[in-house]
Amino acid sequence: MGYVESTSPGDGAVDISLDVQPVILFGQFMNASSLVYGDRQHIALCTAVGCNAADIVPATILIEDNQYVNDQVTILPDAALNANTLYYLYVGSQVENSTECGRNVQGIVFSITFTTVP
């Protein structure tokens, strides 16, 4: 799982509302400058497994403090998601934690899928 502690919706979830705002919860302090949206190396919500530029859902993100600094990211899609569609949520290898000793990249790509309501 890398630095990701949990997501909402969870992996494999079905019948997800079209107005969902996916949430990523990290289990440690995170470097906010690495929590950027729009590519598979960082954070992206996509309509295809490869997550090419054309597959990325237009959105912004909200970074908040939950238990740690910068440890919660909410994806705010620009429009409702498509019905009966499989979505891929990626947290990429280039997101960084923030420690007393510096910053470390996650180094792996974390991903989940969920399907919207018919």
VMD Tcl script that draws the C-alpha trace (Angstrom):
set ca {
  {0.00 0.00 0.00}
  {2.93 2.38 0.25}
  {2.00 5.50 2.16}
  {-1.76 5.10 1.59}
  {-3.67 3.98 4.67}
  {-7.16 3.89 3.13}
  {-9.39 5.25 0.41}
  {-13.05 6.05 0.10}
  {-14.54 4.47 -1.85}
  {-12.62 1.31 -1.12}
  {-11.10 -1.00 -3.70}
  {-13.70 -2.87 -5.73}
  {-16.63 -0.80 -4.46}
  {-19.74 -0.81 -6.66}
  {-22.84 1.37 -7.05}
  {-20.87 4.50 -6.15}
  {-22.72 7.80 -6.51}
  {-21.97 9.91 -9.59}
  {-21.15 12.89 -7.37}
  {-18.54 11.02 -5.31}
  {-15.48 12.92 -4.13}
  {-12.86 10.21 -3.59}
  {-10.69 10.54 -0.48}
  {-7.14 9.26 0.02}
  {-5.91 8.98 3.60}
  {-2.17 8.66 4.18}
  {-0.74 7.10 7.33}
  {1.94 9.76 7.86}
  {3.01 13.34 7.26}
  {3.06 14.10 3.53}
  {4.91 16.68 1.44}
  {2.09 18.84 0.02}
  {4.13 19.92 -3.01}
  {4.19 16.29 -4.19}
  {0.43 15.85 -3.83}
  {-0.50 17.11 -7.28}
  {-3.36 15.96 -9.48}
  {-3.27 14.98 -13.09}
  {-0.81 12.17 -13.74}
  {-0.24 8.59 -12.71}
  {3.08 9.40 -11.01}
  {1.24 11.58 -8.48}
  {-2.57 11.47 -8.09}
  {-5.14 10.75 -10.79}
  {-8.68 9.48 -11.24}
  {-8.99 7.76 -14.61}
  {-11.43 5.96 -16.86}
  {-8.88 3.47 -18.21}
  {-6.20 1.28 -16.67}
  {-3.29 3.00 -18.46}
  {-4.38 6.44 -17.29}
  {-3.28 8.32 -20.39}
  {-3.93 12.07 -20.49}
  {-7.26 11.57 -22.29}
  {-8.41 9.16 -19.55}
  {-7.89 11.51 -16.60}
  {-11.06 12.91 -15.04}
  {-10.83 16.72 -14.87}
  {-10.64 17.62 -11.20}
  {-8.89 19.55 -8.47}
  {-7.76 18.31 -5.09}
  {-8.17 19.50 -1.53}
  {-5.30 18.72 0.86}
  {-6.18 18.62 4.56}
  {-4.78 17.61 7.92}
  {-6.57 14.64 9.48}
  {-4.26 12.86 11.92}
  {-1.00 14.10 10.38}
  {0.00 17.18 8.36}
  {-1.21 17.03 4.73}
  {-2.42 13.46 5.16}
  {-5.84 13.65 3.50}
  {-6.50 14.33 -0.18}
  {-10.01 14.76 -1.54}
  {-10.49 14.64 -5.31}
  {-13.11 17.13 -6.49}
  {-14.24 16.19 -10.01}
  {-15.26 19.13 -12.21}
  {-18.50 17.33 -13.17}
  {-20.49 14.26 -12.20}
  {-18.85 10.95 -13.06}
  {-20.28 8.74 -15.81}
  {-22.84 6.09 -14.88}
  {-21.95 2.39 -14.84}
  {-18.25 3.12 -15.35}
  {-15.17 1.50 -13.86}
  {-12.81 4.16 -12.45}
  {-9.14 3.79 -11.53}
  {-7.68 5.86 -8.70}
  {-3.89 6.15 -8.75}
  {-1.49 7.39 -6.08}
  {1.82 7.33 -7.86}
  {5.41 6.59 -7.07}
  {6.43 10.25 -6.83}
  {4.26 11.30 -3.86}
  {6.54 12.06 -0.91}
  {6.26 11.76 2.82}
  {7.83 14.37 5.05}
  {10.03 13.26 7.94}
  {12.50 14.85 10.31}
  {15.25 13.37 8.13}
  {13.86 14.70 4.85}
  {11.50 13.48 2.17}
  {11.11 10.05 0.63}
  {9.16 9.09 -2.49}
  {6.58 6.33 -2.20}
  {8.40 4.41 -4.92}
  {5.40 2.31 -5.98}
  {2.10 3.00 -7.72}
  {-0.91 2.38 -5.49}
  {-4.25 1.90 -7.25}
  {-7.83 0.95 -6.58}
  {-10.92 0.63 -8.75}
  {-14.58 1.42 -8.15}
  {-17.71 1.34 -10.32}
  {-20.43 3.98 -10.41}
  {-24.17 3.32 -10.26}
  {-25.96 2.14 -13.44}
}
mol new
graphics top color blue
foreach p $ca { graphics top sphere $p radius 0.5 }
foreach p [lrange $ca 0 end-1] q [lrange $ca 1 end] { graphics top cylinder $p $q radius 0.2 }
display resetview
